[in-house]
Amino acid sequence: MQAPDDLDQPIGARALSKLKWRCRRGLLENDLFIARFFERHEENLTVRQAQALETLMDLSDNDLLDLLLARKEPEPAWAGAGVIELLQLMRTDGARSLSS
């Protein structure tokens, strides 16, 4: 487990590349949300955000889309504060792209 201070450090280029590969999804709608997120945040992506994104990527495509569209909220059993913060950021970025 990493120290709390380490979680707010930016992830390295190799870790970012692996994460982007891991984030490829089967539903175009999910890919659009994720692509928008990376466009806006990849330069400053922290270890904490990367871990939260990994947690979201363990979900099925339909469950992920329901969360991104705020059709449902994450389960407290698996979603910590980092996941909730990241999800809110992804929802905001997705909403901005829809209004642009």
C-alpha positions as CSV (number, residue, x, y, z in Angstrom):
1,M,0.0,0.0,0.0
2,Q,1.3,3.5,-0.9
3,A,1.7,6.3,1.6
4,P,-1.1,8.9,1.4
5,D,1.3,11.6,0.1
6,D,2.3,9.3,-2.8
7,L,-1.4,9.0,-3.9
8,D,-1.4,12.7,-4.9
9,Q,1.7,12.4,-7.0
10,P,1.3,12.3,-10.8
11,I,1.5,8.8,-12.4
12,G,4.4,8.1,-14.7
13,A,4.2,7.9,-18.5
14,R,4.4,4.1,-18.6
15,A,1.6,3.7,-16.0
16,L,-0.5,6.3,-17.9
17,S,-0.1,4.3,-21.1
18,K,-1.1,1.1,-19.4
19,L,-4.1,2.8,-17.8
20,K,-5.3,4.2,-21.1
21,W,-5.1,0.8,-22.7
22,R,-7.0,-0.7,-19.7
23,C,-9.7,1.9,-20.1
24,R,-10.7,0.9,-23.6
25,R,-14.4,-0.2,-23.5
26,G,-16.9,-2.0,-25.6
27,L,-19.5,0.8,-25.5
28,L,-18.8,3.9,-27.5
29,E,-20.6,6.0,-24.9
30,N,-18.1,4.9,-22.2
31,D,-15.2,5.5,-24.5
32,L,-16.4,9.1,-25.1
33,F,-16.6,9.9,-21.4
34,I,-13.2,8.3,-20.8
35,A,-11.6,10.0,-23.8
36,R,-12.9,13.4,-22.6
37,F,-11.6,12.8,-19.2
38,F,-8.1,11.9,-20.5
39,E,-8.1,15.0,-22.8
40,R,-8.6,17.3,-19.9
41,H,-6.7,15.5,-17.1
42,E,-4.1,13.1,-18.3
43,E,-1.2,15.6,-17.7
44,N,-2.1,15.9,-14.0
45,L,-3.6,12.5,-13.3
46,T,-2.7,11.3,-9.8
47,V,-2.0,7.9,-8.5
48,R,-5.3,8.2,-6.5
49,Q,-7.3,9.0,-9.6
50,A,-5.6,6.2,-11.5
51,Q,-6.5,3.7,-8.8
52,A,-10.1,5.0,-8.8
53,L,-10.2,4.6,-12.6
54,E,-9.0,1.0,-12.3
55,T,-11.8,0.3,-9.9
56,L,-14.4,1.7,-12.3
57,M,-12.9,-0.4,-15.2
58,D,-13.7,-3.5,-13.2
59,L,-17.4,-2.8,-13.8
60,S,-19.3,-4.1,-16.8
61,D,-19.9,-1.6,-19.6
62,N,-23.6,-1.2,-18.8
63,D,-22.9,-0.6,-15.1
64,L,-20.2,1.9,-15.9
65,L,-22.5,3.8,-18.3
66,D,-25.2,3.9,-15.7
67,L,-22.8,5.5,-13.2
68,L,-21.4,8.0,-15.8
69,L,-24.9,9.1,-16.7
70,A,-25.9,9.3,-13.1
71,R,-28.7,6.7,-13.5
72,K,-27.3,5.1,-10.4
73,E,-24.8,5.8,-7.7
74,P,-21.8,3.7,-6.8
75,E,-22.1,1.0,-4.0
76,P,-20.4,2.0,-0.8
77,A,-19.0,-1.5,-0.5
78,W,-16.5,-1.0,-3.3
79,A,-16.5,2.8,-4.0
80,G,-14.4,4.8,-1.7
81,A,-14.0,8.6,-1.7
82,G,-11.5,8.5,-4.6
83,V,-13.9,6.6,-6.9
84,I,-16.8,9.0,-6.0
85,E,-14.6,12.1,-6.6
86,L,-13.4,10.7,-10.0
87,L,-16.9,9.7,-11.0
88,Q,-18.1,13.3,-10.3
89,L,-15.3,14.7,-12.4
90,M,-16.0,12.4,-15.3
91,R,-19.7,13.2,-15.1
92,T,-18.9,17.0,-15.2
93,D,-16.5,16.6,-18.1
94,G,-19.1,14.5,-20.0
95,A,-21.8,17.0,-19.4
96,R,-19.6,19.8,-20.7
97,S,-19.0,17.9,-23.9
98,L,-22.7,17.4,-24.4
99,S,-23.4,21.2,-24.0
100,S,-20.5,22.2,-26.3
